[in-house]
Amino acid sequence: MAVLAASPTLPAAVRGRMTAGRFFDDGDIARHDRVAVLGDQAARLLGIGSVQDSPAVFLKGQAYTVIGIVGGAEREQQVSTAVMLPPTTAADQLGLEAVPRVLIDTALGAAAQVAHQAPIALAPGAEDALTVTAPPDPVRARKGVQGDVNGLFLVLEPVSLVVGAIGIANITLVTVMERTGEIGLRRALGASRRQVAGQFLAEPTTIGLLGGILGAVLGMVVNWTPVLDVRLTCAAPLAGAPVGLTAGLYPSLRASRMEPVDALRSPKGFSCGNRIVPHPRRLWRGCGIVTAGSAVVHAACACRRPGSAV
């Protein structure tokens, strides 16, 4: 348990409050009164919860009347476990004359300036003998937090783009598999591989572009106060389109490499009007296909009734 010599402004400097009694004042200091103020934890250890009965503590055989208890010292935890005496009394009875530490309560944003001027005011000509510890500058702390958040977003953005690209690629690949019959029919009717690939590249690119636009719009209107450069906002759709284009490369290449006959014979079938034909061999229900080897010679989509002549 420490013994401290303190000035009357100590509770304000450490952001403390008097939970019982009062703090010593200039009169106690001028009279060299043997009074003491306890920290809340020190009072709890000594079994003192009230000062109405004028309890006393003994230091080197001398009794000091407890006149107050200080609690909630946010800035200096040592105060909670200390016995505080007036500086004159501490100098007379215990020889505590030197001032090893000074706590200064400053206005918001003035800590740096006060830290520069305090050594000059407290020890003129011997400023180097004092060590000043100032709280971090709010502007510097804010920039540090902003830098950490920006770094976090730089890590999350590639992950989000990769996850989005994988999702678009999976959806496009499933679409290619579901539309095998359509791809075969287009190829049979003369569509080139490049045209088929372009069709399945345009779809994921459009999805990525629309996703970028939607994300930028939602980020600006859903209870956020955007502090962004307009160019960065416009870059979101421009980043979404290449992601969709990259995600659609493999599905589009797979679609363009399908052979017409193999695609038309797929169990998925193909569309004839508003009806899906399970297999092209059922000519009475759908499209007639005439083949020679592996090449499609003629394809005609003409829905027929059951039992009609081919």
Secondary structure as the mmCIF struct_conf table of DSSP 4:
data_model
#
loop_
_struct_conf.conf_type_id
_struct_conf.id
_struct_conf.beg_label_comp_id
_struct_conf.beg_label_asym_id
_struct_conf.beg_label_seq_id
_struct_conf.end_label_comp_id
_struct_conf.end_label_asym_id
_struct_conf.end_label_seq_id
STRN STRN1 ALA A 2 ALA A 5
TURN_TY1_P TURN_TY1_P1 PRO A 8 THR A 9
HELX_RH_AL_P HELX_RH_AL_P1 LEU A 10 ALA A 13
TURN_TY1_P TURN_TY1_P2 VAL A 14 ARG A 15
STRN STRN2 ARG A 17 GLY A 21
HELX_RH_AL_P HELX_RH_AL_P2 ASP A 26 ARG A 31
TURN_TY1_P TURN_TY1_P3 HIS A 32 HIS A 32
STRN STRN3 VAL A 35 GLY A 39
HELX_RH_AL_P HELX_RH_AL_P3 ASP A 40 LEU A 46
TURN_TY1_P TURN_TY1_P4 GLY A 47 GLY A 47
BEND BEND1 VAL A 51 VAL A 51
TURN_TY1_P TURN_TY1_P5 GLN A 52 ASP A 53
STRN STRN4 ALA A 56 LEU A 59
TURN_TY1_P TURN_TY1_P6 LYS A 60 GLY A 61
STRN STRN5 GLN A 62 GLY A 71
BEND BEND2 GLU A 74 ARG A 75
HELX_RH_3T_P HELX_RH_3T_P1 GLN A 77 THR A 81
STRN STRN6 ALA A 82 LEU A 85
HELX_RH_AL_P HELX_RH_AL_P4 PRO A 87 LEU A 94
BEND BEND3 ALA A 98 ALA A 98
TURN_TY1_P TURN_TY1_P7 LEU A 108 GLY A 109
HELX_RH_AL_P HELX_RH_AL_P5 ALA A 111 LEU A 122
BEND BEND4 ALA A 123 ALA A 123
TURN_TY1_P TURN_TY1_P8 PRO A 124 GLY A 125
HELX_RH_3T_P HELX_RH_3T_P2 GLU A 127 ALA A 129
HELX_LH_PP_P HELX_LH_PP_P1 PRO A 135 ASP A 137
HELX_RH_AL_P HELX_RH_AL_P6 PRO A 138 GLU A 178
TURN_TY1_P TURN_TY1_P9 ARG A 179 ARG A 179
HELX_RH_AL_P HELX_RH_AL_P7 THR A 180 ALA A 188
TURN_TY1_P TURN_TY1_P10 LEU A 189 GLY A 190
HELX_RH_AL_P HELX_RH_AL_P8 ARG A 193 VAL A 221
BEND BEND5 VAL A 222 ASN A 223
HELX_RH_AL_P HELX_RH_AL_P9 VAL A 230 ALA A 247
TURN_TY1_P TURN_TY1_P11 GLY A 248 GLY A 248
HELX_RH_AL_P HELX_RH_AL_P10 LEU A 249 SER A 256
TURN_TY1_P TURN_TY1_P12 ARG A 257 ARG A 257
HELX_RH_AL_P HELX_RH_AL_P11 PRO A 260 LEU A 264
TURN_TY1_P TURN_TY1_P13 ARG A 265 ARG A 265
BEND BEND6 SER A 266 SER A 266
TURN_TY1_P TURN_TY1_P14 PRO A 267 LYS A 268
STRN STRN7 PHE A 270 CYS A 272
TURN_TY1_P TURN_TY1_P15 GLY A 273 ASN A 274
STRN STRN8 ARG A 275 VAL A 277
BEND BEND7 PRO A 278 PRO A 278
TURN_TY1_P TURN_TY1_P16 PRO A 280 ARG A 281
TURN_TY1_P TURN_TY1_P17 LEU A 283 ARG A 285
BEND BEND8 GLY A 286 GLY A 286
STRN STRN9 GLY A 288 ALA A 292
TURN_TY1_P TURN_TY1_P18 GLY A 293 SER A 294
STRN STRN10 ALA A 295 ALA A 300
TURN_TY1_P TURN_TY1_P19 PRO A 306 GLY A 307
#
